[in-house]
Amino acid sequence: MKNINIITLILSILIFHPDIMAQKKITQTAGRDQLGDFAPEFAHLNDDILFGEVWSRNDLLSLRDRSLITVTALISQGITDSSLIHHMQTAKNNGITRLEISEVITHIAFYAGWPKAWGAFRIAKEVWADDVEGSDAKADYQRSIIFPIGDPNDLYAKYFSGQSYLASISTEQIEFSNVTFEPGCRNNWHIHHASKGGGQTLVGVGGRGWYQEEGKSAIEILPGTVIHIPANVKHWHGAAADSWFSHLAFGVPGEDISTEWLEPIDDSTYEKINQ
């Protein structure tokens, strides 16, 4: 059953490209460089068979496809050593973008485990760090997280105190977005209404923020913090006063779903939370 699950996972993220072109045979010397004297046969199998033959068979799978499969297999086993670093760098060289690797690892998390995904994200954001241009605070923060900050959240700006940003991460299977708040930014009190099911789940992915339900103490959100918001509960969430903050937002399926936006959280209440 375990092997079937891994195969299903690999197939579910495999991206097929009909325009695959013939590629040159891959030359690999790592095996001989590191183990040539100690294990010459293993070095031969690594350099000449695995890379020289298997990775070089591009009539059915492109290098991009093989990178996706390899990264998935390593993360599923919890391997976050130099081999994953190497294959993530290779995946980037083979055309996998920052946004795509974010979606791949997020998908893997639901099948292979959340801690394994966090370990992979730590490496991915370093490998793709130089994809971000600029030297301001926003660019520095973007380099610290793997998910994109996105564009200014203009559509919902009237429901926020301060500047927020929104990036749609996935619109298939599970729809979710990355919401980023500048320091001090927070949304108004609001309620996710539903007659059945509904609500929202937040997963902290960068910086430091707050979540609060009406009548309860505020909860600090850090990378890895999961907040389950029941339907029909008045609440707000946003950044700490001195920190950028990002969370993934997952809408929980339900019936008669709607969001009611209410009054802003007053400055005095917010300031007390940040003391």
Helices and strands as residue ranges (DSSP letters): H 2-13, H 30-35, H 40-44, I 45-54, H 63-76, H 82-93, H 98-112, H 114-127, G 129-131, H 137-144, E 151-152, G 154-159, E 160-161, E 164-170, E 176-181, E 186-187, E 190-193, E 196-197, E 200-207, E 209-213, E 219-221, E 226-229, E 235-239, E 245-251, E 254-255, E 258-261, H 267-273
